[in-house]
Every structure is written in C-alpha cells, then in structure tokens.
Amino acid sequence: MRLVQLSRDSLNFPPPEMALREPNGLLAMGGDLSPARLMNAYQRGIFPWFSPGDPILWWSPDPRAVMLPESFHLSRSMARFHRRSPFRVTMNHAFPQVLEGCASGRQEGTWITFEVKRAWLRLYELGHAHSIEVWNDNRLVGGMYGLALGQIFCGESMFSRQENASKTALWVFSQHFLAHQGRLIDCQVLNPHTASLGAVEIPRVDYLQYVQTLAWQPVLSGCWQTQTLF
C-alpha cells in the first residue's frame, strides 16, 4: 500500500485499514491542523504525529492502546501516597501551561511544535480539548491534555515535574471521567508508563468500533466545566 497525500482542500481521509504495517499505522501525510480536520481525524480513529521539519503525518496503529477508567491500576504505594497527597488537581485552569509543560523538558525532543500548540489551543477555545493540572501549592508540577470525543477521551500527552504528578493526573481524571459516564481513554500507542497504570492493547478494528458508538454518546453534564477535581 502507498502513503496517501492529503489535500488542503478536502477533509477526507483514507480508511484506517489502509495504514501501513511498517511503520505501524502510518496512513497519510499532508493536509493541515485545522480544527475541522483534527476532529474529522479523531472521529475516525486517526491522529497526527510528526517531528519538527517533517510533513504532517497521520496514524492509526494496530493494535491501539486504550485504558478503561475503571481498570486504572492503583499500586499500593501510589494509594498510600494519594491518601496524604500534597497535590491539588484541577481541570481547564491552565491549558496553555499544560501544553507548554508537555512540550518542554524532553531529552528526546518534542513533536509539540508551535504549529501543534496553535492547533490545540484552538481546539481548547472551541471546547473540544481539555487539560488536567496538578499543583503543589500554587506551582504547576504535572498535568495532561487531550480531546473529548463523546464518552471517549483521546489523551495526547502528559508531563511531570514532581514524582507521582502525572500518575495523580490520570488517576483523578479516570475517576472523574468514570463518574460522568466516560467509557474509554485512548492512549494511542502503549508505553511502559501507561502499561503500568492499566493501559492495554486492543485490535484496531475494536477501537474503531468503540469510536463509532461511544464518540456520539454524551457524558454527563458538568464533566468538562472548569473545576477542582481533588
């Protein structure tokens, strides 16, 4: 199969089943990061990921990494920490700062370029993207951000400046999301950190089925309002 070149004049994507096996899930290149295209992509199980200086690359890997909110693995040590946690967790209090935190401080470099930041800030302004912030006193020490898609939350990135900060963000958010009838957290590609917290791999066809059903089911009112979660 060949890599599809997207047009800026059309929001259409090829079917995810056309994605390459190597590299796993690479489906298309080009297009733009407009809100309409990004929403269209995520609603079809597709997401962008590319290095600075490269064209925009679009992916739909098989298998797909996901987490059921009720299946979050809270270790004994993390449970002890959480009972006496110094952290405060909020939602949508500091989206730009979380975005910047995820983009900075990575030894391997970052894919969250100026272009990507601008696109996600626009999604946030439109009410599609959300952030979870972890504070120690008034200092931002961790967080995560992603896209709300009905009863699915498409997690994009997280960061931690203090031990257990990103774990706390995901744990507290998982409980909040579950309480508001959230059903699935998309983790895109499995890594040791998310696997240790309960993420698993499922076939792409199963993930696409989740998207076709859950993406159009609303969560309970108040799920995404600006608030303190913990």
Accessible surface in RSA format (square Angstrom, percent):
REM  Atomic radii and reference values for relative SASA: ProtOr
REM  Chains: A
REM  Algorithm: Lee & Richards
REM  Probe-radius: 1.40
REM  Slices: 20
REM RES _ NUM      All-atoms   Total-Side   Main-Chain    Non-polar    All polar
REM                ABS   REL    ABS   REL    ABS   REL    ABS   REL    ABS   REL
RES MET A   1   166.22  86.1  92.30  61.1  73.92 176.0 103.58  88.1  62.64  83.0
RES ARG A   2   184.94  77.6 170.99  87.2  13.95  33.2  79.19 108.2 105.75  64.1
RES LEU A   3    52.64  29.3  34.61  24.8  18.02  45.3  34.92  24.5  17.71  47.7
RES VAL A   4    28.82  19.0  28.82  26.1   0.00   0.0  28.82  25.0   0.00   0.0
RES GLN A   5   114.17  63.8  94.06  68.7  20.11  47.9  55.60 118.3  58.57  44.4
RES LEU A   6    12.75   7.1   4.79   3.4   7.96  20.0   6.58   4.6   6.17  16.6
RES SER A   7    55.19  46.6  43.43  58.0  11.75  27.1  40.12  85.4  15.07  21.1
RES ARG A   8   168.26  70.6 145.06  73.9  23.20  55.2  56.82  77.7 111.44  67.5
RES ASP A   9   142.99 100.2 104.05 103.6  38.94  92.1  37.04  87.2 105.95 105.7
RES SER A  10    41.89  35.4  35.00  46.7   6.90  15.9  35.62  75.9   6.27   8.8
RES LEU A  11    72.96  40.6  68.04  48.7   4.92  12.4  68.04  47.8   4.92  13.2
RES ASN A  12   116.50  80.3 108.61 105.0   7.88  19.0  27.09  65.2  89.41  86.4
RES PHE A  13    24.63  12.3   0.17   0.1  24.47  63.7   1.66   1.0  22.98  65.8
RES PRO A  14    17.53  12.8   8.09   7.4   9.45  34.3  15.40  12.7   2.13  13.2
RES PRO A  15    72.42  52.8  66.76  60.9   5.65  20.5  72.27  59.7   0.15   0.9
RES PRO A  16    16.82  12.3  16.82  15.3   0.00   0.0  16.82  13.9   0.00   0.0
RES GLU A  17   100.78  57.9  89.47  67.7  11.30  26.9  59.54 115.2  41.24  33.7
RES MET A  18    70.84  36.7  67.86  44.9   2.98   7.1  52.89  45.0  17.95  23.8
RES ALA A  19     7.58   7.0   0.00   0.0   7.58  17.2   0.00   0.0   7.58  20.1
RES LEU A  20    39.72  22.1  35.09  25.1   4.63  11.6  37.59  26.4   2.13   5.7
RES ARG A  21   223.50  93.8 204.93 104.5  18.57  44.2  78.80 107.7 144.70  87.7
RES GLU A  22   145.85  83.7 126.88  96.0  18.97  45.2  62.81 121.5  83.03  67.8
RES PRO A  23    57.81  42.1  56.66  51.7   1.15   4.2  57.81  47.7   0.00   0.0
RES ASN A  24    64.70  44.6  53.53  51.7  11.16  26.9  25.85  62.2  38.84  37.5
RES GLY A  25     0.05   0.1   0.00   N/A   0.05   0.1   0.00   0.0   0.05   0.1
RES LEU A  26    16.37   9.1  16.01  11.5   0.37   0.9  16.01  11.2   0.37   1.0
RES LEU A  27     2.88   1.6   0.18   0.1   2.71   6.8   0.56   0.4   2.33   6.3
RES ALA A  28     0.00   0.0   0.00   0.0   0.00   0.0   0.00   0.0   0.00   0.0
RES MET A  29    50.61  26.2  50.61  33.5   0.00   0.0  31.67  26.9  18.94  25.1
RES GLY A  30    11.43  14.1   0.00   N/A  11.43  14.1  11.43  31.4   0.00   0.0
RES GLY A  31     7.37   9.1   0.00   N/A   7.37   9.1   0.00   0.0   7.37  16.5
RES ASP A  32    29.17  20.4  29.11  29.0   0.06   0.2  10.58  24.9  18.59  18.5
RES LEU A  33    15.49   8.6   7.00   5.0   8.50  21.4   8.56   6.0   6.93  18.7
RES SER A  34    37.71  31.9  29.97  40.0   7.74  17.8  34.35  73.1   3.35   4.7
RES PRO A  35    35.15  25.6  34.99  31.9   0.16   0.6  35.15  29.0   0.00   0.0
RES ALA A  36    55.94  51.4  42.04  64.9  13.91  31.6  51.24  72.2   4.70  12.4
RES ARG A  37     0.18   0.1   0.18   0.1   0.00   0.0   0.00   0.0   0.18   0.1
RES LEU A  38     1.07   0.6   1.07   0.8   0.00   0.0   1.07   0.8   0.00   0.0
RES MET A  39    27.12  14.0  27.12  17.9   0.00   0.0  27.12  23.1   0.00   0.0
RES ASN A  40    23.00  15.9  21.31  20.6   1.69   4.1   8.08  19.4  14.92  14.4
RES ALA A  41     0.00   0.0   0.00   0.0   0.00   0.0   0.00   0.0   0.00   0.0
RES TYR A  42     2.13   1.0   1.03   0.6   1.10   2.9   1.53   1.2   0.60   0.7
RES GLN A  43    49.53  27.7  38.90  28.4  10.63  25.3   1.42   3.0  48.10  36.5
RES ARG A  44   111.66  46.9 105.86  54.0   5.79  13.8  30.22  41.3  81.44  49.4
RES GLY A  45     0.31   0.4   0.00   N/A   0.31   0.4   0.31   0.8   0.00   0.0
RES ILE A  46     0.42   0.2   0.15   0.1   0.27   0.6   0.15   0.1   0.27   0.7
RES PHE A  47     9.47   4.7   9.47   5.9   0.00   0.0   9.47   5.7   0.00   0.0
RES PRO A  48    15.91  11.6   8.65   7.9   7.26  26.4   8.72   7.2   7.19  44.7
RES TRP A  49   107.98  43.3 106.53  51.6   1.45   3.4 100.86  53.8   7.12  11.6
RES PHE A  50     9.35   4.7   8.39   5.2   0.95   2.5   8.67   5.3   0.68   1.9
RES SER A  51    46.38  39.2  44.41  59.3   1.96   4.5  19.28  41.1  27.10  38.0
RES PRO A  52    83.78  61.1  62.30  56.8  21.48  78.1  64.83  53.5  18.95 117.8
RES GLY A  53    87.38 107.8   0.00   N/A  87.38 107.8  42.44 116.5  44.94 100.6
RES ASP A  54    70.43  49.3  57.34  57.1  13.09  31.0   5.06  11.9  65.37  65.2
RES PRO A  55    68.36  49.8  54.86  50.0  13.49  49.1  67.45  55.7   0.91   5.6
RES ILE A  56    13.57   7.7  11.72   8.7   1.85   4.5  11.72   8.4   1.85   5.0
RES LEU A  57    29.94  16.7  29.94  21.4   0.00   0.0  29.94  21.0   0.00   0.0
RES TRP A  58     0.00   0.0   0.00   0.0   0.00   0.0   0.00   0.0   0.00   0.0
RES TRP A  59    30.29  12.2  30.29  14.7   0.00   0.0  30.29  16.1   0.00   0.0
RES SER A  60     0.00   0.0   0.00   0.0   0.00   0.0   0.00   0.0   0.00   0.0
RES PRO A  61     4.60   3.4   4.60   4.2   0.00   0.0   4.60   3.8   0.00   0.0
RES ASP A  62    64.41  45.1  49.95  49.7  14.46  34.2   8.23  19.4  56.18  56.0
RES PRO A  63    54.50  39.7  48.72  44.4   5.78  21.0  48.72  40.2   5.78  35.9
RES ARG A  64     1.06   0.4   1.06   0.5   0.00   0.0   0.00   0.0   1.06   0.6
RES ALA A  65     0.77   0.7   0.07   0.1   0.70   1.6   0.07   0.1   0.70   1.9
RES VAL A  66     3.16   2.1   3.16   2.9   0.00   0.0   3.16   2.7   0.00   0.0
RES MET A  67     0.16   0.1   0.00   0.0   0.15   0.4   0.16   0.1   0.00   0.0
RES LEU A  68    65.12  36.3  63.62  45.5   1.50   3.8  63.62  44.7   1.50   4.0
RES PRO A  69     0.09   0.1   0.00   0.0   0.09   0.3   0.00   0.0   0.09   0.5
RES GLU A  70   107.23  61.6  74.79  56.6  32.44  77.2  44.65  86.4  62.58  51.1
RES SER A  71    55.14  46.6  37.76  50.4  17.38  40.0  27.77  59.1  27.37  38.3
RES PHE A  72    17.65   8.8   0.89   0.6  16.75  43.6   0.89   0.5  16.75  48.0
RES HIS A  73   103.79  56.7  97.66  67.9   6.12  15.7  63.29  65.2  40.49  47.1
RES LEU A  74    54.51  30.4  31.18  22.3  23.32  58.6  31.25  21.9  23.25  62.6
RES SER A  75    39.83  33.7  35.98  48.0   3.85   8.9  33.15  70.6   6.68   9.4
RES ARG A  76   204.00  85.7 195.86  99.8   8.14  19.4  70.25  96.0 133.75  81.1
RES SER A  77    68.15  57.6  60.34  80.5   7.82  18.0  37.09  79.0  31.06  43.5
RES MET A  78     7.80   4.0   5.69   3.8   2.11   5.0   7.78   6.6   0.02   0.0
RES ALA A  79    21.61  19.9  20.07  31.0   1.54   3.5  20.95  29.5   0.65   1.7
RES ARG A  80   136.51  57.3 130.73  66.6   5.78  13.8  55.35  75.7  81.16  49.2
RES PHE A  81    56.72  28.4  47.34  29.3   9.38  24.4  55.77  33.8   0.95   2.7
RES HIS A  82    30.65  16.8  27.58  19.2   3.07   7.9  20.23  20.8  10.42  12.1
RES ARG A  83   172.91  72.6 135.16  68.9  37.75  89.9  72.03  98.4 100.88  61.1
RES ARG A  84   218.18  91.6 190.51  97.1  27.67  65.9  70.04  95.7 148.15  89.8
RES SER A  85    23.15  19.6   0.00   0.0  23.15  53.3   0.00   0.0  23.15  32.4
RES PRO A  86    69.86  50.9  42.58  38.8  27.28  99.2  55.12  45.5  14.74  91.6
RES PHE A  87    10.45   5.2   0.16   0.1  10.29  26.8   0.43   0.3  10.03  28.7
RES ARG A  88    90.14  37.8  89.69  45.7   0.45   1.1  48.22  65.9  41.92  25.4
RES VAL A  89     0.00   0.0   0.00   0.0   0.00   0.0   0.00   0.0   0.00   0.0
RES THR A  90     0.00   0.0   0.00   0.0   0.00   0.0   0.00   0.0   0.00   0.0
RES MET A  91     0.00   0.0   0.00   0.0   0.00   0.0   0.00   0.0   0.00   0.0
RES ASN A  92    13.36   9.2   7.42   7.2   5.94  14.3   1.97   4.7  11.39  11.0
RES HIS A  93    88.71  48.5  53.67  37.3  35.04  89.6  36.30  37.4  52.41  61.0
RES ALA A  94     3.97   3.6   1.53   2.4   2.44   5.5   3.97   5.6   0.00   0.0
RES PHE A  95     0.56   0.3   0.03   0.0   0.53   1.4   0.03   0.0   0.53   1.5
RES PRO A  96    66.87  48.7  60.63  55.3   6.24  22.7  61.71  51.0   5.16  32.0
RES GLN A  97    96.03  53.7  91.45  66.8   4.58  10.9  42.98  91.5  53.05  40.2
RES VAL A  98     0.00   0.0   0.00   0.0   0.00   0.0   0.00   0.0   0.00   0.0
RES LEU A  99     2.57   1.4   2.57   1.8   0.00   0.0   2.57   1.8   0.00   0.0
RES GLU A 100    82.37  47.3  82.03  62.1   0.33   0.8  43.12  83.4  39.25  32.0
RES GLY A 101     3.26   4.0   0.00   N/A   3.26   4.0   0.02   0.1   3.23   7.2
RES CYS A 102     0.04   0.0   0.00   0.0   0.04   0.1   0.04   0.1   0.00   0.0
RES ALA A 103     8.85   8.1   2.81   4.3   6.04  13.7   2.88   4.1   5.97  15.8
RES SER A 104    56.10  47.4  41.43  55.3  14.66  33.8  37.51  79.9  18.59  26.0
RES GLY A 105    84.94 104.8   0.00   N/A  84.94 104.8  43.95 120.6  41.00  91.8
RES ARG A 106    67.59  28.4  46.92  23.9  20.67  49.2  15.21  20.8  52.38  31.7
RES GLN A 107   192.54 107.7 150.18 109.8  42.36 100.9  62.11 132.2 130.43  98.9
RES GLU A 108   136.03  78.1  93.84  71.0  42.19 100.5  72.72 140.7  63.31  51.7
RES GLY A 109    36.00  44.4   0.00   N/A  36.00  44.4  33.86  92.9   2.14   4.8
RES THR A 110    40.41  28.7  30.82  31.2   9.59  22.9  33.72  45.3   6.68  10.1
RES TRP A 111    55.24  22.2  53.22  25.8   2.02   4.7  49.30  26.3   5.93   9.6
RES ILE A 112     2.12   1.2   0.00   0.0   2.12   5.1   0.00   0.0   2.12   5.8
RES THR A 113    29.89  21.3  22.79  23.1   7.10  16.9  28.73  38.6   1.16   1.8
RES PHE A 114   148.74  74.4 141.58  87.7   7.16  18.6 142.02  86.1   6.73  19.2
RES GLU A 115    63.87  36.7  61.57  46.6   2.30   5.5  20.89  40.4  42.98  35.1
RES VAL A 116    12.13   8.0  12.13  11.0   0.00   0.0  12.13  10.5   0.00   0.0
RES LYS A 117    46.29  22.6  46.29  28.4   0.00   0.0  17.35  15.6  28.94  30.8
RES ARG A 118   143.28  60.2 139.47  71.1   3.81   9.1  54.66  74.7  88.63  53.7
RES ALA A 119     8.47   7.8   2.56   4.0   5.90  13.4   7.78  11.0   0.69   1.8
RES TRP A 120     5.04   2.0   5.04   2.4   0.00   0.0   0.17   0.1   4.87   7.9
RES LEU A 121    55.62  31.0  55.62  39.8   0.00   0.0  55.62  39.1   0.00   0.0
RES ARG A 122   110.83  46.5 109.66  55.9   1.17   2.8  30.57  41.8  80.26  48.6
RES LEU A 123     0.00   0.0   0.00   0.0   0.00   0.0   0.00   0.0   0.00   0.0
RES TYR A 124    64.00  29.9  57.05  32.5   6.95  18.1  32.66  24.5  31.34  38.6
RES GLU A 125   119.69  68.7  82.63  62.5  37.07  88.3  37.94  73.4  81.75  66.7
RES LEU A 126    78.68  43.8  51.96  37.2  26.72  67.2  56.70  39.8  21.98  59.2
RES GLY A 127    45.50  56.1   0.00   N/A  45.50  56.1  28.58  78.4  16.92  37.9
RES HIS A 128    60.90  33.3  59.61  41.4   1.29   3.3  34.82  35.9  26.08  30.3
RES ALA A 129     0.36   0.3   0.00   0.0   0.36   0.8   0.00   0.0   0.36   0.9
RES HIS A 130     9.72   5.3   9.72   6.8   0.00   0.0   8.50   8.8   1.22   1.4
RES SER A 131     0.00   0.0   0.00   0.0   0.00   0.0   0.00   0.0   0.00   0.0
RES ILE A 132     0.00   0.0   0.00   0.0   0.00   0.0   0.00   0.0   0.00   0.0
RES GLU A 133     0.00   0.0   0.00   0.0   0.00   0.0   0.00   0.0   0.00   0.0
RES VAL A 134     0.00   0.0   0.00   0.0   0.00   0.0   0.00   0.0   0.00   0.0
RES TRP A 135    37.74  15.1  37.59  18.2   0.15   0.3  37.51  20.0   0.23   0.4
RES ASN A 136    28.66  19.8  26.59  25.7   2.08   5.0   1.91   4.6  26.75  25.9
RES ASP A 137   121.79  85.3 102.42 101.9  19.37  45.8  37.46  88.2  84.33  84.1
RES ASN A 138   133.60  92.1 111.90 108.1  21.70  52.3  33.32  80.2 100.27  96.9
RES ARG A 139   137.96  57.9 132.90  67.7   5.06  12.0  69.87  95.5  68.09  41.3
RES LEU A 140    17.37   9.7  12.25   8.8   5.12  12.9  12.25   8.6   5.12  13.8
RES VAL A 141     0.00   0.0   0.00   0.0   0.00   0.0   0.00   0.0   0.00   0.0
RES GLY A 142     0.00   0.0   0.00   N/A   0.00   0.0   0.00   0.0   0.00   0.0
RES GLY A 143     0.00   0.0   0.00   N/A   0.00   0.0   0.00   0.0   0.00   0.0
RES MET A 144     4.62   2.4   4.62   3.1   0.00   0.0   4.62   3.9   0.00   0.0
RES TYR A 145     0.92   0.4   0.65   0.4   0.27   0.7   0.09   0.1   0.83   1.0
RES GLY A 146     0.00   0.0   0.00   N/A   0.00   0.0   0.00   0.0   0.00   0.0
RES LEU A 147     0.01   0.0   0.01   0.0   0.00   0.0   0.01   0.0   0.00   0.0
RES ALA A 148    16.03  14.7   8.83  13.6   7.20  16.4   8.83  12.4   7.20  19.1
RES LEU A 149     5.89   3.3   4.15   3.0   1.74   4.4   5.89   4.1   0.00   0.0
RES GLY A 150    22.64  27.9   0.00   N/A  22.64  27.9  11.39  31.2  11.26  25.2
RES GLN A 151    18.69  10.5  18.69  13.7   0.00   0.0   0.00   0.0  18.69  14.2
RES ILE A 152     0.00   0.0   0.00   0.0   0.00   0.0   0.00   0.0   0.00   0.0
RES PHE A 153     0.00   0.0   0.00   0.0   0.00   0.0   0.00   0.0   0.00   0.0
RES CYS A 154     0.10   0.1   0.10   0.1   0.00   0.0   0.00   0.0   0.10   0.1
RES GLY A 155    16.06  19.8   0.00   N/A  16.06  19.8  11.42  31.4   4.63  10.4
RES GLU A 156    25.18  14.5   8.67   6.6  16.51  39.3   1.10   2.1  24.08  19.7
RES SER A 157    14.46  12.2   0.65   0.9  13.81  31.8  11.05  23.5   3.41   4.8
RES MET A 158    40.23  20.8  32.87  21.8   7.36  17.5  32.67  27.8   7.57  10.0
RES PHE A 159    18.32   9.2  10.76   6.7   7.56  19.7  18.32  11.1   0.00   0.0
RES SER A 160    57.42  48.5  24.18  32.3  33.24  76.6  19.99  42.6  37.43  52.4
RES ARG A 161   132.06  55.4  94.92  48.4  37.14  88.4  49.34  67.4  82.72  50.1
RES GLN A 162    55.70  31.1  46.40  33.9   9.30  22.2  30.84  65.6  24.87  18.9
RES GLU A 163   145.45  83.5 125.93  95.3  19.52  46.5  52.61 101.8  92.84  75.8
RES ASN A 164    30.46  21.0  21.50  20.8   8.95  21.6   2.30   5.5  28.15  27.2
RES ALA A 165     0.00   0.0   0.00   0.0   0.00   0.0   0.00   0.0   0.00   0.0
RES SER A 166    10.46   8.8  10.45  13.9   0.01   0.0   1.36   2.9   9.10  12.7
RES LYS A 167    65.71  32.1  65.71  40.3   0.00   0.0  17.13  15.4  48.58  51.7
RES THR A 168     0.00   0.0   0.00   0.0   0.00   0.0   0.00   0.0   0.00   0.0
RES ALA A 169     0.00   0.0   0.00   0.0   0.00   0.0   0.00   0.0   0.00   0.0
RES LEU A 170     3.21   1.8   3.21   2.3   0.00   0.0   3.21   2.3   0.00   0.0
RES TRP A 171    43.97  17.6  43.97  21.3   0.00   0.0  40.65  21.7   3.32   5.4
RES VAL A 172    11.08   7.3   8.60   7.8   2.48   6.0  10.31   9.0   0.77   2.1
RES PHE A 173     0.00   0.0   0.00   0.0   0.00   0.0   0.00   0.0   0.00   0.0
RES SER A 174     0.00   0.0   0.00   0.0   0.00   0.0   0.00   0.0   0.00   0.0
RES GLN A 175    69.80  39.0  63.74  46.6   6.06  14.4  30.85  65.7  38.95  29.5
RES HIS A 176    20.82  11.4  13.17   9.2   7.66  19.6  10.76  11.1  10.07  11.7
RES PHE A 177     0.00   0.0   0.00   0.0   0.00   0.0   0.00   0.0   0.00   0.0
RES LEU A 178    68.95  38.4  59.58  42.6   9.37  23.6  59.58  41.8   9.37  25.2
RES ALA A 179    71.57  65.8  41.79  64.5  29.78  67.8  54.05  76.1  17.53  46.4
RES HIS A 180    37.13  20.3  37.13  25.8   0.00   0.0  19.62  20.2  17.52  20.4
RES GLN A 181    93.76  52.4  88.01  64.3   5.75  13.7  28.59  60.9  65.17  49.4
RES GLY A 182     0.48   0.6   0.00   N/A   0.48   0.6   0.00   0.0   0.48   1.1
RES ARG A 183   124.07  52.1 119.40  60.9   4.67  11.1  29.23  39.9  94.84  57.5
RES LEU A 184     0.44   0.2   0.44   0.3   0.00   0.0   0.44   0.3   0.00   0.0
RES ILE A 185     3.20   1.8   3.20   2.4   0.00   0.0   3.20   2.3   0.00   0.0
RES ASP A 186     0.22   0.2   0.00   0.0   0.22   0.5   0.00   0.0   0.22   0.2
RES CYS A 187    23.33  17.7   7.11   7.9  16.22  38.1   6.13  15.5  17.21  18.6
RES GLN A 188    22.75  12.7  22.75  16.6   0.00   0.0   3.35   7.1  19.41  14.7
RES VAL A 189    91.26  60.0  83.53  75.6   7.73  18.6  85.56  74.3   5.70  15.5
RES LEU A 190    56.79  31.6  38.19  27.3  18.60  46.8  38.20  26.8  18.59  50.0
RES ASN A 191    68.15  47.0  63.15  61.0   5.00  12.0  30.14  72.5  38.01  36.7
RES PRO A 192   119.03  86.8 106.11  96.7  12.92  47.0 113.48  93.7   5.55  34.5
RES HIS A 193    65.60  35.9  58.37  40.6   7.23  18.5  48.96  50.5  16.64  19.4
RES THR A 194    14.07  10.0  14.07  14.3   0.00   0.0  14.07  18.9   0.00   0.0
RES ALA A 195    43.11  39.6  27.01  41.7  16.10  36.6  27.30  38.5  15.81  41.9
RES SER A 196    59.57  50.3  41.15  54.9  18.42  42.4  50.06 106.6   9.51  13.3
RES LEU A 197     7.36   4.1   7.36   5.3   0.00   0.0   7.36   5.2   0.00   0.0
RES GLY A 198    17.05  21.0   0.00   N/A  17.05  21.0  12.49  34.3   4.56  10.2
RES ALA A 199     5.88   5.4   0.00   0.0   5.88  13.4   0.00   0.0   5.88  15.6
RES VAL A 200    79.46  52.3  76.54  69.3   2.92   7.0  79.46  69.0   0.00   0.0
RES GLU A 201    93.88  53.9  66.97  50.7  26.91  64.1  11.19  21.7  82.69  67.5
RES ILE A 202    28.12  16.0  27.00  20.1   1.12   2.7  28.12  20.2   0.00   0.0
RES PRO A 203    68.65  50.0  66.70  60.8   1.96   7.1  68.53  56.6   0.12   0.8
RES ARG A 204    28.44  11.9  28.38  14.5   0.07   0.2   1.19   1.6  27.25  16.5
RES VAL A 205   104.77  68.9  98.94  89.6   5.83  14.0 100.06  86.9   4.72  12.8
RES ASP A 206    64.68  45.3  61.87  61.6   2.80   6.6  12.79  30.1  51.89  51.7
RES TYR A 207     0.96   0.4   0.96   0.5   0.00   0.0   0.07   0.1   0.89   1.1
RES LEU A 208    16.88   9.4  16.46  11.8   0.42   1.0  16.59  11.7   0.29   0.8
RES GLN A 209    98.16  54.9  97.23  71.1   0.94   2.2  43.92  93.5  54.25  41.1
RES TYR A 210    74.25  34.7  73.42  41.8   0.83   2.2  35.87  27.0  38.38  47.3
RES VAL A 211     1.81   1.2   1.81   1.6   0.00   0.0   1.81   1.6   0.00   0.0
RES GLN A 212   117.51  65.7  99.95  73.0  17.56  41.8  35.40  75.4  82.11  62.3
RES THR A 213    64.04  45.5  58.61  59.4   5.43  12.9  56.40  75.8   7.65  11.6
RES LEU A 214    10.89   6.1  10.89   7.8   0.00   0.0  10.89   7.6   0.00   0.0
RES ALA A 215     9.50   8.7   0.25   0.4   9.26  21.1   0.25   0.3   9.26  24.5
RES TRP A 216   154.24  61.9 127.72  61.8  26.51  62.2 120.97  64.5  33.27  54.0
RES GLN A 217    87.14  48.7  86.76  63.4   0.37   0.9  13.14  28.0  73.99  56.1
RES PRO A 218   102.27  74.5  90.52  82.5  11.75  42.7  97.77  80.7   4.50  28.0
RES VAL A 219    25.44  16.7  11.42  10.3  14.02  33.8  11.74  10.2  13.71  37.2
RES LEU A 220    80.44  44.8  76.99  55.1   3.44   8.7  78.98  55.5   1.46   3.9
RES SER A 221   114.98  97.2  81.69 109.0  33.28  76.7  56.28 119.8  58.70  82.2
RES GLY A 222    26.31  32.5   0.00   N/A  26.31  32.5  15.01  41.2  11.31  25.3
RES CYS A 223     1.57   1.2   0.33   0.4   1.23   2.9   0.33   0.8   1.23   1.3
RES TRP A 224    47.27  19.0  37.26  18.0  10.01  23.5  34.28  18.3  12.99  21.1
RES GLN A 225   109.18  61.1  96.56  70.6  12.62  30.1  34.81  74.1  74.37  56.4
RES THR A 226    84.96  60.4  60.75  61.6  24.21  57.7  38.55  51.8  46.41  70.2
RES GLN A 227    37.72  21.1  29.81  21.8   7.91  18.8  19.01  40.5  18.71  14.2
RES THR A 228    79.97  56.9  53.17  53.9  26.80  63.9  34.45  46.3  45.52  68.8
RES LEU A 229    36.44  20.3   3.83   2.7  32.61  82.0   8.06   5.7  28.38  76.4
RES PHE A 230    89.36  44.7  60.86  37.7  28.50  74.2  88.33  53.6   1.03   2.9
END  Absolute sums over single chains surface
CHAIN  1 A    11012.1       8914.2       2097.9       6032.1       4980.0
END  Absolute sums over all chains
TOTAL         11012.1       8914.2       2097.9       6032.1       4980.0
